[in-house]
Amino acid sequence: MLRRWQVRQVGLCDPQVNPQCPAADDWPSNGRLRLLSFNIQVGISTERYRHYLTRGWQHLLPHTGRAGNLQRIGELLGDYDLVALQEVDGGSLRSGYINQVEHLAHLGAFPYWYQQLNRNLGRLAQHSNGVLSRLRPSLLEDHPLPGPPGRGAMLLRLGEGADAVAVVMMHLSLGARTRTRQLAYIRELIGGYRHQVLMGDMNTHASDLLLHSPLRDLGLIAPQIEATFPSWRPLRCLDHILLSPGLELERFDVLPLSISDHLPVAVEIRLPNALHRGQPPMLSPPSCGSPA
């Protein structure tokens, strides 16, 4: 008999709404957007290779330090408008039955959030990706990726019409052959959009993505080339935010937050001029009540 996570279909979704935050628009009125991608390793603090062994039990069981790590991550997220999370737990034994995507949406005061459940192991683990947004998506799709079950991507659209921005958030496979199939699938998803953002843990270097993958004909830009893994001594650049040329880069950062085994990456971009709506101050986090 097939398990539930083996038969998940592509889904057109509505984001969850944080009732403690006011509704937001579908476009930042000053035309700028701050994005962050972070593989949080379900809130496990990994600081040495030996911790994969000595702290491996934390992938199965709860531990007291996880709440503090999530608090630190939540404080970081408050500075961003759109966040892609990888390796989050959707509420199981190891997370103390806390949906980490929802919890971080509360901590970072995000009006909209969505959890993509990619591998459902019941009470033991809810392997997921997540998205947090201050802006109301005009479209949100949940896509299982080709290859062995357990990897997924989310397509989120901001705005409408020819200048809408397609944002794909993903966690790709370790194997090169499977990763190529997944990138070919993602290439088909975004082919009809003029403005594209790809973000997530892609498990390969930018040169492979831009020059040797199914994305190579898109002319994407990889502004961040600093190493992100392992966080305590970064040697490999595995986490990316890739941009189409029409999205103007304002700044980029690899942030020195050594909680997970990956470092978070961030960019600030200027969106297409056709969609600017005035020039008020930068979008700031809405005022929300405390988490329930």
Secondary structure, DSSP 8 states (H G I E B T S, - for coil): ---GGGS---EE---EE-TTS----SS-TTSEEEEEEEE-GGG----STTHHHHTGGGGTS--THHHHHHHHHHHHHTT-SEEEEEEEESS-GGGTT--HHHHHHHHTT-SEEEEEEEEE-TTS-EEEEEEEESS--SEEEEEE-SSSSS-EEEEEEESSSTT-EEEEEEE--SSHHHHHHHHHHHHHHHTT-SEEEEEEE-SS-HHHHHHSSTTTTS--B----S--BSTTS--B--EEEEE-TTSEEEEEEE----SSSS--EEEEEE--GGG-----S-----------
